[in-house]
């Protein structure tokens, strides 16, 4: 057993550094996933609002509405997957 204080133990310091690095990486992943969920929720919310408005008073042909909805959702997927 080493005579140095536990807080100065090189093995412990290395483990703390490794775990800190892993924690930072996990926190970056969580932030990215939150951003992705935000993009997807925004797309879904705006699409629902469009559908609701069209149900109340149709201003688009049905096929145009479907194309518009598809475009909104495709854009959101592209943003999240990095294609845009």
N, C-alpha and C positions, 0 to 999 in steps of 0.2 A: 504494500500500500504506500502511496506517495505521501510525502510530508506536506505537500502544497495544499492550500485551501481548495475545497471542492469547486468553487467558482472559478478557479484558475486552472483547473485540470484541462490539459490540451484535448483529451478525448471528449470531455464534456463540451468544451468550447467548439470543437469541430461538429459535434452532434447538434448543438444549438444553431450553428451557422447553417448546417444542412437543412434543418427543420424550418428555419427562418426563410431560407430560399424556397423551399417547397410551399410554405404558407403564402409567400408573395406570389408565386406562380398560380396557386389556387385562387387567390384573391383577384388576379388579373383575369382568370378564366370566368369567375363569377361576374365580374364587371362586364365582360364581353357578352356573356349569356343574358345578363339583364338588358343590355343594349339591344340584343337580338329580339328578346321578348317584347321590348318596347316598340320596336319597328313593326313586329307582327301584330301586336295589339292595336297599334295605330291604324294599320291597314285594315284589320278586321272591323274596327269601330267605324272607320270612315265608310267602308263598304256596307255595313249594316245601316248607317245613316242614309246612304244613297238608296238602298233597297227600300227602306221605310218611306223615304220621300217619294219614290216612284210608285209605291203602293197607294199612297195618299193621293197623288196627282201625277199620273204618267205623262212625262214629257219626252220620253225616249221610246223608240221601238224596242220590242223585247230582245231582238237579236243584238241591237246596239248596246242595250243594258248588259247583256251577258258578256259581250266583248269588253265593255268597260270594266265590269267586275273582274273578268279574267286578267285584264291588263293591270289593274291595281294589285291584285294578289300576286301576279307574276313579278311585278316590280318589287314587292316586299320580299319575296323569296330570293330574288336576285341580289337585293341589298344584303340580306342576311348571309347568303352563301358567297358573297364577294364577287359576284359577276357584274356588279355595277359599282 
